[in-house]
Amino acid sequence: MVRATRLHRVGLGFESLTTHIKEFMNENLTMEVDEISLLPENNFSPSQLRDKLHDPFYLPMHADIERAFSNDEWKSFCFNYENPIFEVLSEEFLDSFSEYLIQRTENHAASEDSPITILEVGAGNGRLSHFLRQKLEVRSPGKFNVVATDSGEWGLKKPCPVEIIGHCEALKKYKPQIVICSWMPYCKDLTKDFRDTESVSEYILIGETDGGCCGDAWLTWGFSFSFDVSSGTEENTPPYIADGFERKDLKDIGQHQICRSDRLGDYLHSATISFKRITNF
């Protein structure tokens, strides 16, 4: 009887333990499934990612871009005649860029009653302004008015709102405090018009710099192969300095950049450069 009672008690113990184990496994299995369902969409195949990257409203992570392409596929993606890609936008790049712009609100005392106007010229398909507008509205609602404009000369498809207007007319119409220009056309300079606009306290250029394929090496960037600009003579003074602006490489933003000139894993060709009006600060 004693043995039977002990076995009976042991049996009850095993049954209880089994029940607890099953309950524990069920609870944790449910938790894992729920957690997985909350993960970002990071399990796409490279071909699926390439398809998603053709969606203008999809903003990938940096790692997604790397996983999606081989170098040959990368060139085909960027040098598409109907939809050329110059700067490849990512979550990290837009997060860093929007954070920089939010910090600039302190210098402008921006508020919902007096928002900063950010004008993008040469906006192309409008995606940069679209994603900046989204992120700024979430992080600093009502303090920014982001306007995308383009001359329309290239006839690009525009899935996002873009006003067709020349850059000089846009500067007069919107009187922006900040101007953004991404991948200014080669050997063409727009920055003199930015500096001549009284309301502009800063303009930000994105793309290849000093001797690259964006803008004019001297007029836009103050870069020359023929003489030392640090010599301090008047004729060697970069135009932006002569007009009372200072230049700064925004490396916290630039570290996240990927452009058409890059090879995958080698991201050195594109940068984000700020030119600030010195007398405003």
Buried (B, 14 or more C-beta within 10 A) or exposed (E): EEEEEEEEEEEEEEEEEEEEEEEEEEEEEEEEEEEEEEEEEEEBEBEEBBEBBEEBEEBBBBEBBBBBBEEEBBEEBBEEEEBBBBBBBBBBBBBBBBBBBBEBBEBBEBEEEEBBBBBBBBBBBBBBBBBBBBBBBEBBEEBBBBBBBBBEEEEBEBBBEBBEBBBEEBBEEBEBBBBBBBBBBEEEBBBBBBBEBEBBBBBBBBBBBBEBBBBBBBBBBBBBEEEEBEEEEEEBBBBBBEBEBEBEEBEEBBBBBBBBBBEBEEBEBBBBBBBBBEEEE
